[in-house]
Amino acid sequence: MEPLGATSVFLVICVSCLLFLSAWRKVSGNGKLPPGPVAFPIIGNTLQLNMRNLPQSIHELSAKYGPVFTICLGSQRVVVLYGQEAVKEALIDQGDELNKIYKLSLPPPIFPILLPFPGIIFSNGERWKQLRRFALTTLRNFGMGKKSIEERIQEEACFLVERLKKTHERPFDPTIPLTHAVSNIICSIVFGNRFDYEDQKFLAFISLTEENNELFRSFLGQLYNFFPTLMDYIPGPHQKLVKNSEEFKRFVLERVKMHEESLDLSCPRDFIDAFLIKMEQERQNGQSEFNTDNLLGSTMDLFFAGTGTSSLTLRHGLLILLKYPEIEAKVHEEIDCVIGRSRSPCMADRSQMPYTDAVIHEMQRFINLAPMGVPHAVTRDTRFRQYVISKSTSIIPVLQSVLYDSREFPKPEQFNPGHFLDENGAFKKSDFFMPFSAGKRICMGEGLARMEIFLLLTTILQNFTLKSLVEPKDVDITPVTNFGSNAPKPYQLCVLPR
């Protein structure tokens, strides 16, 4: 038995060496890919990374391997861009060249399960160009003629104020009212109408959205993302992700059918109407991208993207103001001076409110909502600096490395509106401000998000003073970090009428 045992051990060692050699070659790309830690077969660098705080692990790796390096998330090879120079060079300076061969990353494995219709976010090539162009044009068109997007936000801000008044200065969690308000704005644009805050279908829809967000950010949700086939067979709360997604699809399909029954081809009321009209116009085009699947995908993309980010930013922003009441007081002063108390804030006010503008920019910088940015991928072997990035490799531009660059933002871990003010107190732009990413793949909803955050925040502060339940020095504004996003810790506050 001894010889057989020795032979078995020898074979195991040989197989192991071959597997490690294969993994090493996969990462090194025969010297063409950027350097990085040796990956294990199948699981990649998963065991070497803190998946609960991936941005911190990426920061530590950048110190060792430089601004461009390679890791493997599961079996997916990823080139990481760290620092303003690398991110800017890839997304902006070489944008025209690289965007010809960039596509949004092969979606995380879980996304085709949750969002089986391609829509805009995970489309590429001609489909992406057509759907994105159509969505941007449609959103711009809603700024003319009928009720504009700004008017929709102002209207929702008034409903939000009335809801906050009903708290009667008692403590409450701002998550639900802020989420409902922001969601109603995108609903009015996509579905044509806002929902009453007590509407049961609306409440159920938002509840499903919040639950899926929490499940996706959970540890099991992330394991599902990297190992979907395996996790399909493992019981746990992550299984609800698929069930909830089916509910989303049913809700959207119901709204689409309602639109089809009352459609006026000469007068689109919202995004769904505009898409249905475009489908009718291209009915004879067998290659058209304007079909029911892409309508469902685009609608769900707009809803999910338009609900989560702005509400999280506002929720974290209010928490920051609770910690720094002196900053809140200065914003109150500027609101009273420029807007007063008798009319609603409008976007034209922003240029006259440099301090408030700086506070909002600093909120977005400090919150760092998507520290890892949105992944891209290359569709063919691509030269970047001295490396050759092979086809289908994902590219992650680490936005945190730009937003927290100490050369541009001294003591970046501290909240300081002065980062966006010059010596005369005027608002100061920064090339390092990239919360929405950069280049041709910049967030499509950037304009809408900027309007929502400014109008909702100034309307809240025009009407209320924020009151913390603890001493300002004890307010913890450190975000809760998971795989790819930041969120504020749960908290309560009171709002006192001004």
N, C-alpha and C positions, 0 to 999 in steps of 0.2 A: 504493500500500500504506500510505502514511503516514496518510491519513484513517481507513482501516480499523483500523490499529494504535491510533490515538488513541481511536477509538470503543470498541475492545475494552477498553483501559485504563480508559476512563470507566465502562463497564458493570461492570467488576470492582470499581472503587471504589464505585459505587452499591450493588452487591450486598453488598459488605463492610459498608458503612455500615448497610444495612438489617438485616444479621445482627447487628451490634453493637447497633443500636437495639432489636432484638427481645430480645437477651440482657439489655440494660439494663432494659427494661420488665419482663422476667420476674422480675428480681431486685427491682426497685423496687416492683413491684405498683402503679404509678401513685401512689406516695407512701404506700401503706398498709402495705406490708411494712417490716420494720426495715431500716435501711441495711446496706450491705455492699459488698465489692469488685465491680466490673463483671465479669460472667462471659462467657467465650467461648462461642460456639455449640457444642453437642454435648459438649465436654469440660468446660464450666463453669469452675470455679476450680482445676481439677486442677493446672495448671502453676504456679499461684500459691501452692500449698500444698506443704509437705514431707510427702509421703504416708508416708514412713518414720517420721516423728514428728509426726503430725497434732496431738496435744495442744499441742505447742509452737507450731505455726502458729496454732492457735485462740487461744492465750494472747496472741500478738502482735496478732491481729486485734481482740481484745477491748479492748486498750489504745487502739486507733484508733477503733473503732465503738461501744464501750460494752458493757453486759451483755446486750443483746439485738440480734443482728445476723443477716444472711442471707448464706449462701454457696450455691454450686451444686456438688454432687459429681456429676460427669458431667452428666446431664440432670435429676437429682433436686434440687429446691430444698429447702434445709434452713434452718430458723431455729434458731440456737444460743442457749442460755440459759447465761450465764456468771456465776458468783458465787452465794453462798448465798441472797441475797434473791430473785433471779430464779428459781432452781431451786425454792426453797421456795414461792414465790408460785404457780408453775405446777402443781407436783405435789401440794402439800399445801393451801395456803390456798384456792386455786381448784379444788382437786381434785374436789369434788363436782360443780361445774359443768363443768369441763373434761373430766372422765372420761366424761361423757355423750357427748362428741363426740370424745374421744381414742380412738385405737386404736393397737396396737403398729404401728410403722412398716411401710409397705409394705415387706415384707422385702427385704433387699439382694438384687439380682437373682440372685445365685448360690444363695440358700437354697432357692428352689423346685426347683432342680436337685438339690441335695444332700439336702433333706428334703421330698420331694414331698407328704407327708401333713401336713396343717395342724397337728394336735396342739394344744398349749396356747400355746406361745410366740408363734406367728404367726397365732393366731386372733383374731377380733374379735367384737364384738356378743354375741348370745345364745350362740353356740358357745363363745366364750371364757369367759363367765360360768359356763356349765354344766360345762365341762371343768375349769376352775380350781377351782370349788367342790368338785367330785367328788374331785379330786386332793388338795386340802387336807384334806377330810373323811377320805379313806382313809388318808392319812399320820397324821392324829391318831388314827384308830382303831387303828393298829398300836402305839399307846402303851398299849393296854389288852388284857387277856385273854392272848393268846399272847405270844411273845417280843416285847418292846418294842423300839423303835428304839434306845434307850439301851443295852439289853443287846446288841443286834447290834453296835453300835460298840465296846462293851467287849470283846466276843468277838474282833472283828477286831483290836483293839489288842493283845490277847495274842498272836495269830498274828504280828503285825508285830514284836513284841518278840523272839519266837523266831527270826524271820528275821534280825533285826539281830544277834542273838547269833552267828549263823553267819558273820558277817563276820570274827569272831575278831580284832577291833581293827585289821583291815586297811582301807586306804582304799577307799571305794566311792562311786558316784554315787547319791544318795538318790532320784532321779527314779522309777526303776522300783518299788522297794518301796513308796513313798508312793502312787504312782498305783494300784498293785495293791490296796493296802489300802482306799483311798477308793472305788475302783471296786467292790470286793467288798461294801462297805456298801450302795451303791445297788443292786447286783445282788441282795442278800438281800431288799431291800424290794420291788423290781420283779419279779424272777424267782423269788423264794422260796428261794434258796439261794446261798451263797457258792461260789467256785471255789477249788480248790487252786492255789497259786501256780505249779505246774508244769503245770496243765491246758493242753493245746495249743490248744484252741478259745478258751479265755480269753485266753491269751497272744496269739493271732492277732488277736482282737477288740481288745485294748488296743493292740496295735501299729498296727492300722489307725486307731484313734482318735488316737494320737499323731502318726501320719504326716499325717492330714488336718488336725490342728491346726497343724502346721508348714507344710504347703502353703498353708493358708488365710492364715497370717500372712506368707507370703512375698510378694515384690514381684509375681510373676506371679499369685499368688492374688488379690491386691488388684486387679490389672488385670482379672482374670476377674470380680471382683465388680462392677466398674463398667462393663465392656464385655463381657458374657458372649457375645453373638452373635459379635462379632469374635474373641474368644479361643477360641471353639469350633473355629476353623479354623487356629489357630496351635499347632504342636506344642510340647510342653514338659511338665515334671513336673506342672503344674496339671491336666492331663488325667486324672491318677490320682484326683482328687477325686471324680469321678462314679463311677469304677470301685469305689473304696473304699466309697462310700455304698451301692452295690448290695450289697456284702458285709454291711454293717450290717443292711440290710433283710432279707436272707436269714437272718441270725442271729436277729433278733427274731421273724420269722415262724416259724422252727423252734421257738422257745421257746413261742410262742402255741399252736401245734398240740399241743405236749406238754401244755400246760395244759388244752386242750379235751378231751383224751383222759382226763384224770384229775380233771376238775372236780367238786367237791362243792358244790352250790349253797348248802348250809347252813353251809359252813366255808371262807371264803376264806383262802388261805395268803399271798397277796401282792397287789400292785397289779394284775397281769394277771388273777388270779382275780376280784378285786373288779369289774374292768371287764367281764369276761365275764358275770358275774352281772347287772350292770346292763344289759348288752345283752339278756340273756334277759328281764329284767323289762319292757323297753321294745320287745320284739319287734313288738308290734302298733302301735306308734307310727311312722308313716311319716316323721315329721319329726324323729325322735330323732337327737341328736348322738352317741349311743353306738353306733358301728359299727366295723368292722374297720379302716378307714383312720384314724379318730381314735384307736383303740387303738394302732396302730403309731406314729402321730405322737406321742402322749402318752408312750408308753414310751421312744421315742428321745429326746424332750425331757428326760425325767427322768434318763435315763442320761447323756447328754452334759453337761447342766447340773450333775449331781451328781458327775461324775468330775473335770472339769478344774479348777474354781475352788478347791476345798478342797485338792487335792493341790498346786497351784501356791502357795497361801498357806502351806502347811506347809513346802514346799521352800524358799521365800524366807525364811520365819520361822527355819528352822534356820541359814540362811546369816547372818542378822542376829545370831543368838546367837553364832555363831563370831566375829563381829567384836567383840561386846561380852560377853566372858566374865564380867564383873562382874554384868551383868544376868542371865545364866544362873545364876550362883551365888545370887543373891537368889531366883530362882524355885525352885531346888533347896531352899533353906532353907524357903520357904513350903510346898512340897510335903511336906517331912519333918515340918513342924509340924502341918499340917492333915490330911494323908492318911497319912503314914508309908510304910513299905515293904511292909506285909503284906496290903494290900487294893488293889483297882483303884480309880482315881479315878471319881467319879460327878458328875453335874451339880449335886447339892446342895452339893458342895464349893466351887463357884465363888463363891458369895456370901461365903464365908469367906476367899477368896484375892484380896484387892483388887489386890495387886501383879501377880500372874499375869494377872488379868483386864485390868489396864491394859496389860500387855505385849502381850497378844493384840489388844486394840483398836488399839494403836499399830502393830502389825504390819499389820493390815488397812488402817489409814489410810495408812501410809507406802508400802506395796506398791502401793496404788491400782490394783488389778487391772484394772478397766474404766474408765479415765480419762474416756472419752467417754460413759459410761453406756449405757443401752439406748434406741435411738431410738423415738419415738412419731410419730403423724401425726394430723392433724385430718380429720374426715370431712365437715366443711362449713366455710364461712368463719367464722372465730373471732376475736373481739376479745380482745387481750391488751395491757394498758397502753394506749398511744396508737396501737397498730397493729391492722391487720386481717390475720390470717394466712389465706391462701386455702386452699380445700379441697385435700387430698392433700399439703400441705406437711409435710415431716418436721420433727420437733422433737427436738433433741439437748440433753438436760440434762447439762452437763459436770460430772461428779462430782468431777473433779480440782480444779476451782476451789473446791469446798466443802471437800474433805478437806485442801487445802493453803492454806486461808485463814489468813494470818498474824495476823489479829485474834483468832482462836480458838486457833491453834496457833503460838506464837512460833517462829520459825526452822523452818518446816514441812519444809524439806529435810533436817532432822536427825531421827534416830530418838531419841525421848524419851518413855518411859512416863509421865513427869510430866504430859504433856498430858491424861491421864485420872486424875490423882490430885489431891485437894485438899490443903490445908496440913497436914491431920492424917493423910495417908496413906490416906484412904478413897477408894474408887473414885468417880469423878466422870463422870456422863453428859454428853454433848454433843449439841446439836441439829445440829451440823455433821458428825456421824458418819453418813455415808450410803454405805458401800461396797456396800450392796444396793439402792441407789436409794431411793425414797420414794413415798408415796401408794398408790393402789389397784393400781398395776402394780409394786409392790415385789417383789423376787425371791421366788418361791414357796418356794424351798428355803432361805430364810434360817435358819429354826429348825434344820434338819438340819445346815447348814454350821457354825453356831455350836457345836453339839454335837460334830461331828466334829473341829473344830479344837481345842477345849478338851480333849476326852478323849484324842485321839491325841497331842497335844503333851505334856500332863502325864504320860501313860503313858510316853512316850519318855524324858522328863526324870526320871521317877521311877526308871527303870532304868539310865539311861546318863548319862555326861558326854560332851559333844561335844568333839572335838579337831580343830582346823584343821591343814591341811598347810602353811600359811604363817603368818607372824606376824599377829595380829589386826588390826594397823594396815594390813596389806596386803590384807585381805579387801575385795573390791569388792562392795558391796551395791546399786550403782546398777542399776536394772532395765533390761532390753532393751525398748525401746519400739517398737511398730509402729503400724499404722493405728488399732487400737482396743483394744489390750490391752498389759499389761506382764508381763514374765516375768523370773525371775532368770537371771543368767549361769550357764552350766554350771560345776559345781564338784564336788569330792570332799571327804569328811570321814571321820573315824574315830569310832566310838562305843565308849567304855570303860565296862565294867560298873561300877556303883556298889556 
